[in-house]
Amino acid sequence: NYDCDAVVLKNPQSIFDKHKDADIIGTFGKGPMQLFMKWGVTLNTGVLLFRSNPRVELYWEAMSELQRPTTDDQGNVNQALEYLNIRWMNLKPTDNIDTFEHEIYG
């Protein structure tokens, strides 16, 4: 599966390189609303980086367990993050792009 509703206008590699300790890096989102109200931000699925490590493997296991038939990929992604009780590391836009990073703790 892939999602083609986002067009990257600036190469995000410099941001990925700048935050080498982040397990997942992505753009700010506002949905699903209940998680936006809880966290003040959600992970938008337009641009994402998942680093290969045991914590991210926990994320993919959670996605598999929680997956439900839907067209709301952003909802599924954020529900899995909530299930894993993520700890946000940085909620500030960086490099003039709305990006954030966080680590997953299971």
Number of C-alpha atoms within 10 A of each C-alpha: 2 4 9 6 7 9 8 8 6 8 8 17 9 10 17 19 10 10 14 12 13 20 18 22 22 22 19 22 19 16 17 19 14 11 18 15 12 10 13 13 18 27 27 21 19 16 16 17 16 14 16 10 9 12 16 18 14 17 22 16 12 20 18 12 10 14 15 11 8 8 8 11 15 17 20 20 21 22 19 21 25 16 14 16 13 16 14 13 13 13 16 12 13 13 10 6 13 14 23 24 27 20 19 21 15 14
